[in-house]
Amino acid sequence: MGKINVVLDGLKGMGEPGETILAVSKRMGVDIPTLCQKEELKPSGVCRICVVEVEGAPRLVASCHTPIDEGMVIHTASPKVLMSRRITLELLMVGHTGPCVMDPHADACELHQLASQVELGLPRFDANRPRAYAVEEDNPYVVRDLSRCILCRRCIGACEEIAGQNVFSVAYRGFESKIIVGTDQPLELEVCCDCGVCADFCPTSALKLKTEKKEIQDSGMAQKKGNSKAFERADREGILAALKDEQIRNGFVSQNAIDELGNRFQRSSSDIYGSTSFYSFLSTEPLGRNVIRVCKSLPCFLKNGRLLLCAIYKSIGIGPGETTEDGRYTVELTNCIGACDQAPAIMINHQVYGGLTPADIPGILASHE
């Protein structure tokens, strides 16, 4: 197949089949800012800083992983692109509570540099993190400060693709999301060697070396790049099925089960724990014999679904995240349970109850021993 012709910011250019918009733009001398992307790592399109506008496309696309197509007309700095990039940076700044945000001497912070480029002031959004994180200094080589983490996932890619290890993963969801080690443990020497690759790739000093910037050991490091196995879709489906079986069999996914599944699928415990913490129907703590899941999605909310929680509390005396002393019930808030046409709805174990009123709750609960 021959060269592919594109138009980039009014300039005619050519690229190879499969080449990304970002790669072509760099060769043409057109700068597209990036944050989660690094040339040494596989592109993930996580941060959305590198979005561009492609004529005819329904939405902005991430240039780091979008391949060029014949006749593609691309705008890297249109008003729509610049507005999106600015808003994304504002949101990242809200979640990044480290002092370097307002430090004019923070030359090493890539987020700070990008914010300076667009002359971004204080974020307009008020969405503070749910909790503060203590600085972890137990590792003799790396200091970890999750308050500065922006979830770009570069440490995950660097650790796996370059160092040939698999120390980090993402766990939880929404504002609770965080980069974890193991089953959300501190970064200790037992799981982390002294290579320092993660700190080299961190854009915000959430990970940094305790000593001055040092050369990463070249012996064997270059050969490790790309040695780790790709986490294919089939692997994820197999892990999820195994986690569901464990949940049904024992009522929760224990630490031993996480370790065993990690060995079976040749993945780190942080990967397994990340999947476990993401899905609301999985739990790492023992639950009651009857798990009451109250839907918190918009249809149920509009149908006064919150009143069902009050009725449950009046009936059994517990709220979300709690279990009765006799171990009979556990109450959890959950996302859509697939019964929007029956809102408001709850699910007890695997049975859905829809079209409810608070008066229905006592009878339903009494039917579950």
C-alpha positions in Angstrom: 0.0 0.0 0.0 1.3 3.5 -0.9 1.5 6.7 1.0 -1.6 8.2 2.6 -2.4 11.9 1.8 -3.7 14.2 4.6 -4.2 17.9 5.2 -3.0 19.1 8.6 -3.8 22.7 9.5 -3.9 23.6 5.9 -0.6 21.8 5.1 -0.5 18.9 2.7 1.3 15.9 4.1 1.8 12.2 3.7 2.1 9.2 6.1 2.4 5.5 6.2 -0.6 3.2 6.6 -1.4 2.7 10.3 0.6 5.8 11.3 -1.1 8.0 13.8 -2.1 11.7 13.5 0.3 12.6 16.2 3.2 10.9 14.5 2.5 12.6 11.2 2.1 16.0 12.9 5.5 15.7 14.6 7.2 14.9 11.3 5.5 17.9 9.7 6.6 20.2 12.5 3.1 20.8 13.9 3.0 20.6 17.7 0.2 18.8 19.4 0.5 18.8 23.3 0.4 15.5 25.0 0.4 14.3 28.6 -0.4 10.5 29.0 1.5 9.7 25.7 5.2 8.9 25.5 7.0 7.7 22.5 8.4 4.7 24.5 5.0 3.5 25.5 1.9 2.2 23.7 -0.6 5.0 23.3 -3.7 4.8 25.5 -5.6 8.0 24.8 -6.4 8.5 28.5 -5.8 12.2 29.1 -7.5 13.6 26.0 -5.0 16.5 25.9 -3.9 15.6 22.3 -7.4 15.7 20.8 -7.8 17.1 17.3 -10.7 17.9 15.0 -11.2 15.8 11.9 -13.6 17.1 9.3 -16.6 14.8 9.0 -15.9 13.0 12.4 -18.8 13.3 14.9 -16.4 14.2 17.8 -12.9 15.1 18.6 -10.4 12.3 18.4 -7.2 11.5 20.3 -4.3 12.0 17.9 -2.0 9.6 19.8 -3.9 6.5 18.8 -6.0 7.6 15.8 -4.6 6.4 12.5 -4.6 8.6 9.5 -6.9 7.9 6.5 -6.7 9.0 2.9 -7.9 12.5 2.4 -8.2 13.2 6.1 -8.5 16.9 6.9 -7.2 17.6 10.4 -7.3 20.8 12.6 -5.0 20.7 15.6 -5.9 24.2 17.1 -9.4 25.0 16.1 -11.6 26.8 18.6 -13.4 23.5 19.5 -10.0 21.8 20.1 -8.6 24.6 22.2 -11.7 24.8 24.3 -11.7 21.1 24.9 -8.0 21.1 25.8 -8.5 24.0 28.2 -11.4 22.3 30.0 -9.5 19.0 30.3 -6.6 20.8 31.9 -8.9 22.6 34.3 -10.3 19.2 35.4 -6.9 17.7 35.8 -5.8 20.7 37.9 -8.8 20.2 40.2 -7.7 16.6 40.9 -4.0 17.5 41.3 -3.6 18.9 44.8 0.2 19.0 44.9 1.8 22.4 45.7 3.5 22.5 42.2 0.2 23.7 40.7 0.8 27.2 41.8 4.6 27.1 42.0 6.2 29.2 39.3 9.4 27.2 39.7 7.9 23.8 39.1 9.6 23.3 35.8 9.5 19.5 36.1 5.7 19.3 36.3 4.4 18.6 32.8 0.8 19.5 33.9 2.1 22.8 35.2 3.9 23.5 31.9 0.7 22.8 29.9 -1.4 25.0 32.1 1.2 27.8 31.7 1.1 27.4 27.9 -2.6 28.1 27.8 -2.4 30.7 30.5 -4.8 28.8 32.7 -5.7 30.4 36.0 -7.5 28.8 39.0 -9.9 26.1 38.0 -13.5 27.1 37.9 -14.7 23.7 39.1 -15.2 22.7 42.7 -14.7 19.0 42.9 -12.2 18.2 45.6 -10.8 14.7 46.1 -12.8 12.5 48.5 -9.8 12.1 50.8 -6.2 13.2 51.3 -3.3 10.8 50.7 -0.3 10.5 53.0 3.1 10.7 51.3 4.7 7.2 51.1 8.4 7.2 51.9 9.0 3.6 53.1 10.5 2.5 49.7 14.3 3.3 49.8 14.3 4.5 46.2 10.9 6.0 45.3 8.6 8.5 47.1 4.9 8.3 46.2 2.5 11.1 46.7 -0.9 10.2 45.3 -2.2 13.7 46.0 -0.2 14.8 42.9 -1.4 11.8 40.8 -3.6 12.6 37.7 -4.3 9.0 36.7 -2.4 9.4 33.4 -1.3 5.7 33.8 2.2 6.4 32.5 3.7 4.6 35.5 1.7 1.5 34.7 2.9 1.4 31.1 6.5 2.2 32.0 6.6 -0.5 34.7 5.1 -3.2 32.4 6.5 -2.3 29.0 10.0 -1.0 29.9 10.9 -2.5 33.3 9.2 -5.8 32.5 7.4 -5.7 35.8 3.7 -5.3 36.7 3.6 -3.4 40.0 0.9 -0.8 39.3 -2.8 -0.9 38.3 -5.9 1.2 38.5 -8.6 0.4 41.1 -12.0 1.7 42.2 -14.1 4.1 40.0 -15.2 7.7 39.7 -13.6 10.1 42.2 -12.4 7.1 44.2 -10.1 5.9 41.3 -6.4 5.6 42.2 -3.2 3.9 41.1 -2.6 1.0 43.4 0.1 -1.5 44.3 -1.0 -5.0 45.1 -4.3 -4.9 47.0 -4.0 -1.1 47.6 -0.8 -1.3 49.7 2.1 1.0 50.1 4.9 0.9 47.6 7.3 -1.3 49.5 10.7 -2.8 48.5 9.2 -6.3 48.4 7.3 -5.4 45.2 9.4 -2.6 43.7 13.0 -2.8 42.7 15.4 0.2 42.3 15.0 0.7 38.6 13.2 4.1 39.0 11.5 3.9 35.6 8.1 4.8 37.1 9.5 8.1 38.5 11.2 8.9 35.2 7.8 8.7 33.4 5.6 10.4 36.0 4.6 13.9 34.7 3.7 15.4 38.1 6.2 14.1 40.6 3.6 11.8 42.2 6.4 9.4 41.9 10.0 10.6 42.3 13.4 9.3 43.2 14.7 9.9 46.6 18.1 10.8 45.2 19.0 13.2 42.4 17.9 12.1 38.9 20.1 9.1 38.0 20.7 7.1 34.9 18.5 4.0 34.7 20.6 0.8 34.7 21.2 0.0 31.0 22.2 -3.5 31.5 19.2 -5.6 30.5 16.8 -2.7 30.8 16.5 -2.0 27.1 16.0 -5.7 26.4 13.1 -5.8 28.9 11.0 -3.4 26.8 8.0 -5.0 25.4 8.7 -8.4 27.0 5.5 -8.3 29.1 2.4 -10.0 27.7 -0.4 -7.8 26.5 -3.5 -8.0 28.7 -5.8 -9.3 26.0 -9.6 -9.1 26.1 -9.8 -12.8 26.5 -7.7 -12.6 29.7 -10.0 -9.9 31.2 -13.1 -12.0 30.4 -11.5 -15.0 32.0 -10.5 -13.1 35.1 -13.9 -11.5 35.5 -15.6 -14.9 35.2 -13.3 -16.4 37.8 -14.0 -13.4 40.1 -17.8 -13.9 39.7 -17.4 -17.6 40.5 -15.4 -16.8 43.6 -18.0 -14.2 44.7 -20.9 -16.6 44.3 -19.0 -19.5 46.0 -17.6 -17.7 49.1 -19.6 -14.5 49.2 -16.5 -12.3 48.6 -13.1 -12.3 46.9 -10.5 -12.9 49.6 -6.8 -11.9 49.5 -5.9 -15.6 48.9 -8.2 -15.8 46.0 -6.7 -12.6 44.5 -3.2 -14.1 44.8 -4.3 -17.4 43.3 -6.0 -15.8 40.4 -2.9 -13.7 39.8 -0.8 -16.8 39.5 -3.4 -18.6 37.3 -3.6 -15.7 34.8 0.0 -14.6 35.2 -1.1 -11.1 36.3 -0.1 -9.1 39.3 -2.4 -8.9 42.4 -2.9 -5.2 41.7 -4.5 -6.1 38.3 -6.8 -8.6 39.9 -7.7 -6.2 42.8 -8.3 -3.4 40.3 -10.9 -5.4 38.5 -12.5 -6.6 41.8 -12.8 -3.0 43.2 -14.2 -1.7 39.9 -17.3 -3.9 39.7 -20.0 -3.2 42.2 -21.2 -6.9 42.3 -17.8 -8.0 43.6 -16.6 -7.4 47.1 -13.3 -7.9 49.0 -15.1 -8.1 52.3 -17.7 -10.7 53.5 -21.3 -9.7 52.7 -24.6 -10.7 54.2 -26.5 -13.7 52.9 -28.8 -11.3 51.1 -27.2 -8.4 49.3 -29.7 -5.6 48.6 -28.5 -3.4 45.8 -30.4 -0.1 45.4 -30.1 1.4 42.0 -28.8 5.0 42.0 -29.0 5.7 38.3 -31.0 8.7 36.9 -34.3 6.9 36.1 -34.6 5.5 39.6 -33.5 8.8 41.1 -36.3 10.6 39.2 -38.8 8.1 40.5 -37.8 8.8 44.1 -35.6 5.8 44.4 -33.9 7.4 47.4 -37.1 6.8 49.4 -36.5 3.1 49.1 -33.3 3.5 51.0 -35.2 5.2 53.8 -37.7 2.3 53.9 -34.9 -0.3 54.0 -33.3 1.6 56.9 -36.6 1.6 58.8 -37.0 -2.1 58.2 -33.6 -3.5 59.0 -31.7 -0.5 60.5 -28.7 -0.3 58.1 -27.7 1.9 55.2 -25.4 1.7 52.2 -22.2 -0.2 52.9 -23.5 -1.8 56.1 -24.3 -5.4 57.1 -26.8 -6.4 59.8 -25.3 -8.0 62.9 -26.8 -11.4 62.2 -25.3 -11.4 58.7 -28.6 -11.6 57.0 -28.5 -8.4 54.9 -26.0 -6.1 53.3 -27.1 -2.9 51.6 -25.2 -1.4 48.7 -25.8 1.5 46.3 -25.1 0.4 42.7 -25.2 1.7 39.2 -27.9 0.7 36.6 -29.2 -2.9 37.2 -30.9 -3.0 33.8 -34.4 -2.3 35.0 -34.9 1.3 34.0 -38.3 0.5 32.6 -39.3 -0.6 36.1 -37.8 2.3 38.1 -37.4 2.6 41.0 -35.9 -0.8 41.4 -33.7 -2.8 43.7 -31.9 -6.2 43.3 -31.6 -8.7 46.1 -29.0 -11.3 45.2 -29.9 -12.0 41.6 -33.6 -11.1 41.7 -34.9 -7.7 40.5 -37.8 -5.9 42.1 -39.2 -3.0 40.1 -42.0 -0.4 40.2 -41.6 -0.2 44.0 -43.0 2.1 46.6 -41.6 2.3 50.2 -44.6 0.3 51.4 -43.4 -2.7 49.3 -40.0 -2.9 51.1 -40.9 -4.7 54.4 -42.6 -7.6 52.6 -39.9 -8.1 50.1 -37.2 -8.2 52.8 -39.2 -10.6 54.9 -39.3 -13.0 52.0 -35.5 -13.4 52.1 -34.2 -15.4 55.0 
